[in-house]
């Protein structure tokens, strides 16, 4: 994933999430953590909420790559 890619929010296990239906990566990657495990994080601006936040890569699914 990279800046400009379109993503959607996912929960591991495949549960649907509608409140973060789509967004665009605006920064990253940077190093983050899930407990003691290192993870890549990306800043995403969510279209439905017009707000940005940092999220671990495993919670993001790529829907369209930028060129």
N, CA, C and O of each residue as an XYZ file, in Angstrom:
268
protein
N       0.840     -1.174      0.000
C       0.000      0.000      0.000
C       0.885      1.237      0.000
O       2.010      1.231      0.499
N       0.328      2.304     -0.583
C       1.080      3.552     -0.644
C       0.109      4.735     -0.651
O      -1.101      4.564     -0.801
N       0.664      5.935     -0.486
C      -0.141      7.159     -0.494
C      -0.915      7.236     -1.807
O      -0.353      7.042     -2.884
N      -2.204      7.520     -1.703
C      -3.080      7.641     -2.860
C      -3.922      6.408     -3.126
O      -4.892      6.476     -3.881
N      -3.573      5.283     -2.521
C      -4.373      4.066     -2.689
C      -5.706      4.196     -1.957
O      -5.784      4.813     -0.894
N      -6.747      3.611     -2.532
C      -8.056      3.563     -1.889
C      -8.163      2.272     -1.091
O      -7.768      1.204     -1.557
N      -8.697      2.385      0.104
C      -8.802      1.232      1.000
C     -10.167      1.199      1.663
O     -10.906      2.183      1.657
N     -10.484      0.042      2.234
C     -11.652     -0.060      3.102
C     -11.202     -0.706      4.402
O     -10.184     -1.397      4.442
N     -11.956     -0.479      5.450
C     -11.667     -0.997      6.791
C     -12.184     -2.417      6.885
O     -13.314     -2.697      6.483
N     -11.372     -3.310      7.411
C     -11.799     -4.695      7.623
C     -11.417     -5.132      9.032
O     -10.460     -4.634      9.626
N     -12.187     -6.066      9.539
C     -11.887     -6.677     10.825
C     -11.403     -8.088     10.530
O     -12.079     -8.826      9.814
N     -10.244     -8.486     11.065
C      -9.797     -9.860     10.831
C     -10.909    -10.850     11.198
O     -11.520    -10.745     12.261
N     -11.155    -11.787     10.326
C     -12.259    -12.726     10.510
C     -13.385    -12.452      9.532
O     -14.322    -13.243      9.421
N     -13.296    -11.316      8.807
C     -14.231    -11.048      7.733
C     -15.533    -10.370      8.097
O     -16.427    -10.301      7.254
N     -15.688     -9.860      9.327
C     -16.927     -9.171      9.680
C     -17.037     -7.864      8.895
O     -16.059     -7.122      8.805
N     -18.212     -7.566      8.324
C     -18.367     -6.330      7.554
C     -18.399     -5.103      8.459
O     -18.939     -5.138      9.565
N     -17.814     -4.030      7.966
C     -17.796     -2.758      8.699
C     -18.279     -1.686      7.743
O     -17.673     -1.476      6.692
N     -19.358     -1.005      8.090
C     -19.918     -0.007      7.181
C     -19.558      1.419      7.568
O     -19.608      2.305      6.714
N     -19.193      1.676      8.827
C     -18.936      3.059      9.222
C     -17.661      3.628      8.614
O     -17.495      4.847      8.569
N     -16.755      2.768      8.145
C     -15.553      3.212      7.438
C     -15.552      2.554      6.060
O     -14.651      1.784      5.729
N     -16.573      2.868      5.261
C     -16.766      2.173      3.989
C     -15.614      2.384      3.012
O     -15.303      1.476      2.242
N     -14.982      3.529      3.018
C     -13.881      3.775      2.089
C     -13.061      4.966      2.509
O     -13.540      5.874      3.187
N     -11.797      4.939      2.086
C     -10.902      6.042      2.400
C      -9.699      6.019      1.494
O      -9.563      5.140      0.644
N      -8.814      7.000      1.679
C      -7.605      7.116      0.876
C      -6.398      7.223      1.807
O      -6.437      7.943      2.805
N      -5.335      6.507      1.474
C      -4.109      6.575      2.276
C      -3.449      7.921      2.039
O      -3.190      8.300      0.897
N      -3.176      8.652      3.129
C      -2.586      9.981      3.032
C      -1.164     10.050      3.576
O      -0.468     11.039      3.343
N      -0.713      9.014      4.302
C       0.650      9.008      4.843
C       1.024      7.581      5.216
O       0.159      6.732      5.432
N       2.307      7.337      5.287
C       2.803      6.043      5.729
C       3.569      5.336      4.631
O       3.681      5.859      3.522
N       4.082      4.190      4.910
C       3.900      3.463      6.165
C       4.831      3.977      7.261
O       5.855      4.607      6.996
N       4.443      3.691      8.478
C       5.295      3.916      9.633
C       5.176      2.679     10.520
O       4.244      1.886     10.386
N       6.123      2.535     11.412
C       6.121      1.359     12.279
C       5.142      1.548     13.425
O       5.124      2.587     14.084
N       4.337      0.535     13.646
C       3.403      0.540     14.759
C       3.472     -0.803     15.459
O       4.343     -1.622     15.168
N       2.562     -1.022     16.370
C       2.569     -2.248     17.150
C       1.166     -2.798     17.324
O       0.188     -2.055     17.402
N       1.094     -4.127     17.381
C      -0.105     -4.833     17.826
C       0.389     -5.655     19.004
O       0.960     -6.731     18.825
N       0.169     -5.151     20.200
C       0.782     -5.772     21.381
C       2.290     -5.581     21.289
O       2.767     -4.447     21.260
N       3.039     -6.666     21.244
C       4.492     -6.562     21.119
C       4.959     -6.816     19.690
O       6.152     -6.717     19.406
N       4.037     -7.143     18.787
C       4.379     -7.439     17.392
C       4.423     -6.152     16.574
O       3.501     -5.338     16.630
N       5.499     -5.978     15.816
C       5.619     -4.791     14.957
C       4.701     -4.927     13.748
O       4.595     -6.002     13.157
N       4.041     -3.833     13.386
C       3.133     -3.794     12.235
C       3.374     -2.508     11.465
O       3.855     -1.522     12.024
N       3.036     -2.519     10.174
C       3.050     -1.286      9.400
C       1.717     -0.576      9.600
O       0.663     -1.210      9.638
N       1.777      0.745      9.726
C       0.574      1.560      9.902
C       0.496      2.591      8.774
O       1.512      3.037      8.243
N      -0.727      2.950      8.431
C      -0.968      3.953      7.406
C      -2.006      4.944      7.915
O      -2.937      4.576      8.630
N      -1.829      6.220      7.531
C      -2.851      7.209      7.843
C      -3.885      7.169      6.726
O      -3.542      7.217      5.544
N      -5.150      7.079      7.112
C      -6.246      7.002      6.146
C      -7.237      8.118      6.437
O      -7.636      8.326      7.582
N      -7.631      8.837      5.385
C      -8.718      9.822      5.488
C      -9.984      9.107      5.031
O     -10.091      8.691      3.877
N     -10.942      8.969      5.946
C     -12.192      8.258      5.669
C     -13.196      9.203      5.042
O     -13.455     10.279      5.580
N     -13.769      8.810      3.901
C     -14.691      9.666      3.160
C     -15.976      9.945      3.937
O     -16.453     11.080      3.937
N     -16.543      8.945      4.595
C     -17.827      9.102      5.279
C     -17.729     10.024      6.494
O     -18.720     10.645      6.877
N     -16.560     10.118      7.095
C     -16.416     10.903      8.320
C     -15.556     12.138      8.152
O     -15.462     12.950      9.072
N     -14.920     12.299      6.988
C     -14.042     13.433      6.723
C     -13.037     13.611      7.866
O     -12.809     14.721      8.348
N     -12.445     12.494      8.283
C     -11.424     12.527      9.321
C     -10.352     11.508      8.985
O     -10.595     10.562      8.236
N      -9.167     11.706      9.541
C      -8.041     10.808      9.276
C      -7.604     10.135     10.566
O      -7.798     10.665     11.660
N      -7.014      8.965     10.419
C      -6.476      8.244     11.567
C      -5.467      7.212     11.101
O      -5.464      6.807      9.938
N      -4.599      6.786     12.034
C      -3.584      5.777     11.736
C      -4.140      4.395     12.044
O      -4.755      4.174     13.087
N      -3.911      3.456     11.102
C      -4.458      2.106     11.228
C      -3.419      1.072     10.826
O      -2.636      1.289      9.901
N      -3.421     -0.061     11.535
C      -2.529     -1.157     11.188
C      -2.906     -1.739      9.831
O      -4.072     -1.732      9.437
N      -1.896     -2.243      9.124
C      -2.113     -2.768      7.779
C      -3.122     -3.911      7.721
O      -3.828     -4.056      6.723
N      -3.202     -4.720      8.768
C      -4.116     -5.865      8.735
C      -5.586     -5.453      8.821
O      -6.466     -6.282      8.594
N      -5.871     -4.173      9.147
C      -7.241     -3.675      9.179
C      -7.621     -2.925      7.905
O      -8.705     -2.349      7.825
N      -6.738     -2.930      6.916
C      -7.008     -2.218      5.667
C      -6.988     -3.186      4.496
O      -6.112     -4.045      4.401
N      -7.954     -3.040      3.615
C      -7.998     -3.839      2.397
C      -7.922     -2.899      1.204
O      -8.715     -1.964      1.093
N      -6.978     -3.144      0.321
C      -6.785     -2.332     -0.860
C      -7.953     -2.517     -1.812
O      -8.307     -3.647     -2.148
N      -8.565     -1.399     -2.259
C      -9.657     -1.485     -3.218
C      -9.261     -0.924     -4.582
O      -9.840     -1.306     -5.599
N      -8.276     -0.016     -4.612
C      -7.800      0.552     -5.874
C      -6.427      1.159     -5.666
O      -6.230      1.979     -4.769
N      -5.473      0.751     -6.502
C      -4.101      1.264     -6.382
C      -3.950      2.550     -7.176
O      -4.487      2.685     -8.276
N      -3.200      3.506     -6.596
C      -2.817      4.707     -7.355
C      -1.608      4.361     -8.201
O      -0.921      3.376     -7.931
N      -1.348      5.144     -9.203
C      -0.184      4.884    -10.074
C       0.930      5.816     -9.787
O       1.980      5.738    -10.425
